[in-house]
Amino acid sequence: MLTKTKEPAQAVDAPTKPMTMIQALRSALDVMMERDPNVVVFGQDVGYFGGVFRVTEGLQAKYGTSRCFDAPINEGGIVGVGVGMAAYGLRPVAEIQFADYFYPAADQIISEAARLRNRSAADFTCPMTIRMPCGGGIYGGQTHSQSPEAIFTHVCGLRTVMPSNPYDAKGLLIAAIECDDPVIFLEPKRLYNGPFDGHHDRPVVPWSKHPMGEVPEGYYRVPLDSASVVREGKDLTVITYGTMTWVSQCAAEETGIDAEIIDLRSIWPMDAQTVIESVKKTGRCVVVHEATRTSGFGAELVAIVQEACFYHLEAPIERVAGWDTPYPHAQEWLYFPGPDRVGAAFKRVMEGS
């Protein structure tokens, strides 16, 4: 599953408008609900209230209570119902209000959704998308700030996606809904309203002032399993995703190191080809993610690079990640991998040989 999917990019010629990531995700759901009557949206407070972050606002009024509806506070029940819907031909989009709350649904996700195609010898599939706001940077404390992506990447049969901007968010969500496999769609909360470079004491920059906030109003896809080179460079390769895409760009600017930054977008299956080609070019590599360091997905990325690029490496691979503690509330910015920590890793890799 390490090869790049050769799905062609969807041509986009529709008019664009400035959108936050929240608005882009809502637009994706709206587009797909209009195109396909089998798309159903449900979860805690997603109907009348429009979701805790307002991603589903207005969808129930437009499509009715049978297409967008509220569910009890029962994550296992939400995913279990979604698996049944998918097996019978619907394309459910379930929302877990925060990624931290998926644990009661772990059995349904791992034992049912991920295994359905294999255990039925492909008689059934599970075209289900599970949306989960994730990550910190919003003073959410330990139960509203987790990044559990590594758990999902360990499970055969799941796809795991995390966009870093509104344009990708809409295109990836459309591709996820159209996929015949279950997709875990993680949404970094800190990026909902604007890019974030890790400097929490600076004013928030809105998406309306960034090119990636210009989003086509209609249908388009960003292919799953495709990474994006968001910054070209020759000194080192940064492999990252989500909020850390922006922090890494800030670290490159502040250190003056010409880093090539790769936003994975689809964490697993991943676009290994783009990663390997970049590391072979630069000879140095830093892996950055917000989740806990030990057994984080960064360890898998290091292993992939080591196996494929060993004779091209000029220095040991560095990892920058969250600490092996619960996400703190009062000391959030000591936990969050900011541009200073990322920049220090850049310098170590450049000095190593």
C-alpha positions in Angstrom: 0.0 0.0 0.0 3.0 2.3 -0.3 2.7 3.1 -4.0 1.1 6.3 -5.2 -2.4 6.0 -6.6 -2.4 7.0 -10.2 -5.9 8.5 -10.1 -6.0 11.6 -12.3 -6.7 14.9 -10.7 -10.2 16.3 -11.2 -10.2 19.3 -13.5 -11.6 22.4 -11.8 -13.1 25.2 -13.8 -15.9 26.2 -11.5 -16.0 29.7 -10.0 -14.3 30.0 -6.7 -15.0 32.0 -3.5 -13.2 32.5 -0.2 -14.0 29.8 2.3 -12.9 28.8 5.7 -12.2 25.1 6.2 -15.6 24.8 8.0 -17.3 26.3 4.9 -15.4 24.2 2.5 -16.3 21.0 4.4 -20.0 22.1 4.4 -19.8 22.8 0.7 -18.4 19.3 0.1 -21.3 17.7 2.0 -23.8 19.9 0.2 -22.4 19.0 -3.2 -22.4 15.3 -2.5 -25.9 15.3 -0.9 -27.2 17.0 -3.9 -25.5 14.7 -6.4 -26.2 11.4 -4.6 -29.4 10.7 -2.6 -27.6 7.8 -0.9 -25.4 10.3 1.0 -26.6 10.6 4.6 -25.1 12.8 7.3 -25.6 12.2 11.0 -24.0 12.4 14.4 -24.3 14.3 17.7 -25.9 17.8 17.2 -25.2 17.8 13.4 -28.9 18.3 12.4 -30.9 21.1 13.9 -27.9 22.7 15.7 -25.5 22.3 12.6 -22.7 20.7 14.5 -20.5 21.9 17.4 -18.3 23.7 14.8 -21.2 24.5 12.5 -19.8 22.3 9.6 -23.3 20.9 8.9 -25.2 24.1 9.4 -28.2 24.4 7.1 -28.0 20.9 5.7 -31.0 19.5 7.6 -33.2 22.5 6.5 -32.2 21.9 2.9 -32.3 18.1 2.7 -34.7 17.1 5.5 -34.4 15.0 8.7 -34.0 11.7 6.9 -30.8 12.9 5.2 -29.2 15.0 8.0 -30.2 14.0 11.5 -29.0 14.0 15.1 -27.8 10.8 16.9 -27.7 10.0 20.6 -24.5 10.4 22.6 -23.4 6.9 21.6 -20.3 6.8 19.4 -20.5 3.0 19.1 -24.1 3.2 18.0 -23.3 6.0 15.5 -20.6 4.0 13.7 -22.5 0.7 14.0 -25.6 2.2 12.4 -23.3 3.7 9.7 -21.8 0.3 9.0 -25.3 -1.1 8.4 -26.3 1.8 6.2 -23.1 1.3 4.1 -23.7 -2.5 3.8 -27.2 -1.7 2.4 -26.0 0.7 -0.3 -26.0 4.1 1.4 -23.0 6.4 1.7 -23.1 7.5 5.4 -21.0 10.4 6.7 -20.9 10.1 10.4 -19.5 12.8 12.7 -17.7 12.0 16.0 -17.9 15.4 17.7 -14.2 15.3 18.8 -11.6 12.6 17.8 -11.0 12.1 21.5 -14.5 10.5 21.7 -14.0 7.8 19.1 -12.8 5.2 21.6 -16.3 3.8 22.4 -16.7 3.2 18.7 -13.3 1.5 18.2 -14.8 -2.0 18.0 -17.3 -1.0 15.3 -14.6 0.9 13.4 -11.9 -1.8 13.6 -13.9 -5.1 13.8 -16.8 -4.2 11.5 -16.2 -1.2 9.2 -12.6 -2.1 8.4 -13.2 -5.8 8.0 -16.4 -5.9 6.1 -15.0 -6.1 2.6 -12.5 -8.8 3.5 -14.8 -11.0 5.7 -17.5 -11.0 3.0 -15.1 -11.8 0.2 -16.1 -8.4 -1.3 -19.8 -9.2 -1.3 -20.2 -6.1 0.8 -18.2 -2.9 1.1 -18.3 -0.1 3.6 -18.4 3.2 1.8 -18.5 5.2 5.0 -16.8 8.4 6.0 -16.2 9.2 9.7 -15.4 12.9 10.3 -13.5 13.7 13.5 -12.2 17.2 14.6 -8.7 16.6 16.0 -5.6 18.2 17.4 -4.8 21.0 19.9 -4.0 24.6 19.9 -7.5 25.7 21.1 -7.0 25.2 24.9 -9.2 22.1 24.8 -7.3 20.1 27.4 -6.5 16.4 27.4 -10.0 15.2 26.3 -10.5 17.7 23.4 -7.0 17.9 21.8 -5.9 14.4 20.8 -4.4 13.3 17.5 -5.1 9.6 17.3 -4.3 9.0 13.6 -1.6 6.4 14.3 -4.3 4.1 15.7 -6.2 4.1 12.5 -3.2 3.7 10.2 -2.5 0.4 12.1 -5.8 -1.1 11.0 -6.0 -2.9 7.7 -9.0 -1.8 5.7 -9.1 1.8 6.8 -8.1 4.9 5.0 -6.9 7.9 7.1 -7.0 11.4 5.8 -6.1 14.8 7.3 -6.3 18.1 5.2 -4.4 21.2 6.0 -6.4 23.8 4.1 -9.9 24.5 2.8 -9.2 23.6 -0.9 -7.8 20.2 0.0 -10.5 19.7 2.7 -13.3 20.0 0.2 -11.7 17.9 -2.5 -10.6 15.2 -0.1 -13.9 14.9 1.6 -15.7 14.5 -1.8 -13.2 11.8 -2.7 -13.7 10.1 0.7 -17.5 10.0 0.3 -17.1 8.5 -3.1 -14.6 5.9 -1.9 -16.0 2.4 -1.4 -13.8 1.8 1.7 -14.2 3.4 5.1 -12.3 6.7 5.5 -11.3 8.3 8.8 -11.4 12.0 8.0 -9.5 14.0 10.6 -10.0 17.8 10.7 -7.4 19.9 12.6 -9.6 22.2 14.7 -6.9 24.9 14.9 -7.1 25.3 11.1 -10.8 25.6 10.8 -10.7 29.4 10.5 -7.2 30.1 9.3 -3.7 28.8 8.8 -1.6 28.6 12.0 2.2 28.9 12.1 2.5 27.9 15.8 2.9 31.5 17.1 -0.2 31.6 19.4 0.6 35.2 20.5 0.1 36.6 17.0 -3.2 37.6 15.4 -5.1 34.9 13.6 -4.8 35.1 9.8 -8.1 34.3 8.1 -8.4 31.9 5.2 -9.8 34.8 3.1 -6.3 36.2 3.0 -4.7 33.0 1.8 -4.7 31.5 -1.7 -5.7 28.1 -0.3 -8.9 29.7 1.0 -10.1 30.2 -2.6 -12.3 27.1 -3.1 -14.4 26.1 -6.2 -18.1 26.2 -5.4 -19.0 23.0 -7.3 -17.7 19.5 -7.5 -14.1 18.6 -7.6 -11.8 15.9 -6.2 -8.4 15.8 -4.6 -7.3 12.2 -5.1 -6.8 10.1 -2.1 -3.3 8.7 -1.5 -1.7 11.8 -3.1 0.7 14.1 -1.2 1.4 17.7 -1.9 4.8 19.4 -2.1 3.7 22.7 -0.5 7.2 24.2 -0.5 10.1 23.1 -2.8 13.6 23.1 -1.4 17.0 21.5 -1.6 18.4 21.4 1.9 16.2 18.8 3.6 12.8 17.1 3.3 10.0 17.7 5.9 7.3 15.0 6.0 4.2 16.3 7.8 0.4 16.8 7.7 -2.4 18.9 9.3 -1.4 21.9 11.4 2.2 21.0 11.3 2.3 21.8 7.6 2.1 25.4 8.5 4.4 25.3 11.5 7.0 23.6 9.3 6.8 26.4 6.7 7.2 29.0 9.4 10.3 27.1 10.8 11.8 27.1 7.3 11.3 30.8 6.9 12.6 31.6 10.4 15.8 29.5 10.1 16.5 30.3 6.5 16.9 26.6 5.7 15.7 25.7 2.2 13.3 22.9 3.3 11.1 20.9 0.9 7.9 20.4 2.8 5.5 17.6 1.9 2.0 17.6 3.2 0.9 13.9 3.1 -2.9 14.8 3.1 -3.7 11.1 2.9 -1.8 9.7 5.9 -2.5 6.0 5.0 -2.4 4.7 2.3 0.3 7.3 1.7 2.0 8.7 -1.4 5.4 7.1 -0.7 6.7 7.9 -4.2 6.7 11.7 -3.6 8.3 11.3 -0.2 11.1 9.0 -1.4 11.9 11.1 -4.5 12.2 14.2 -2.2 14.5 12.5 0.4 16.7 11.1 -2.3 17.1 14.6 -3.7 17.8 16.4 -0.4 19.6 13.7 1.5 18.1 14.9 4.8 14.7 14.3 6.5 12.7 15.7 9.4 9.3 14.1 10.3 6.9 16.4 12.2 3.5 15.7 13.7 1.5 16.9 16.7 0.6 13.5 18.1 2.4 11.7 20.9 6.0 10.7 19.8 6.1 7.1 21.0 4.4 4.8 18.4 3.2 7.9 16.6 2.9 7.7 12.8 6.2 9.5 12.5 7.9 6.2 13.5 6.4 4.5 10.5 7.5 7.4 8.3 11.1 7.2 9.6 11.1 3.4 8.9 9.8 3.9 5.3 12.5 6.6 4.6 15.2 4.5 6.2 14.4 1.4 4.2 14.0 3.2 0.8 16.6 6.0 1.1 19.4 4.7 3.4 22.2 5.2 0.9 21.0 8.7 0.1 20.9 10.0 3.7 23.6 12.5 4.8 22.4 12.7 8.4 20.1 10.8 10.9 16.4 11.4 10.4 14.9 13.7 13.1 11.4 13.5 14.6 9.5 16.4 16.2 6.3 15.5 17.9 4.1 16.0 21.0 5.4 14.7 24.3 4.5 11.3 25.8 2.0 12.9 28.2 -1.7 13.7 28.1 -2.3 17.0 26.3 -2.0 19.7 29.0 -4.4 22.6 29.4 -2.3 25.2 31.3 0.9 24.4 29.5 -0.4 23.8 26.0 2.4 25.6 24.2 5.1 23.5 25.9 3.4 20.4 24.4 2.6 21.8 21.0 5.5 21.3 18.5 6.0 25.0 17.6 8.4 26.6 15.1 11.3 26.8 17.6 11.3 23.0 18.2 10.9 22.3 14.5 13.5 24.8 13.5 16.0 23.3 16.0 15.5 19.9 14.4 16.2 21.4 11.0 19.5 22.8 12.3 20.5 19.5 13.8 19.9 17.6 10.6 21.9 20.2 8.6 24.8 20.0 11.0 24.8 16.2 11.1 26.8 14.1 8.7 
